[in-house]
Every structure is written in structure tokens, then in C-alpha cells.
Amino acid sequence: MNLKRSNMDDKERLKELRKVTGLSQVKFAEKFGIPIRTIQDWEYGKREVRSYVVDMMYKIIELENK
């Protein structure tokens, strides 16, 4: 799972990371303590997700899978 370094924009990286984890938006939001509306807004492009946020999520998932 190498979404950290890809040509996708951050919104797409976030969507792909969530899909790879197999979590729904609700479960993904709960896992990271982020409001569901924020996750939805990021994925739908209504708000911009910062690269460092996606990077941190990626790292957490990566560490959990070791």
C-alpha cells in the first residue's frame, strides 16, 4: 500500500486509503476522531484535505499493519 507517494491528489489519496482499509466513511471517521461530515467534505471536494493529514493517516495505518 504505497499511497504516500503517488500522482493522486490528496482527496483521491484519502478515498483510496479509506477503501484499502475496508472502512466505511463513518468507521474511518471514528477511527481517526474526525467528524463524518469532514471526511465527506474532503472526499467530495467541498473542503481541502491537507497533505500532512493524509500522510499521518497513512503512517498510522502502516504502523498498525506491521
Secondary structure, 3 states (H helix, E strand, C coil): CCCCCCCCCHHHHHHHHHHHHCCCHHHHHHHHCCCHHHHHHHHHCCCCCCHHHHHHHHHHHHHHCC
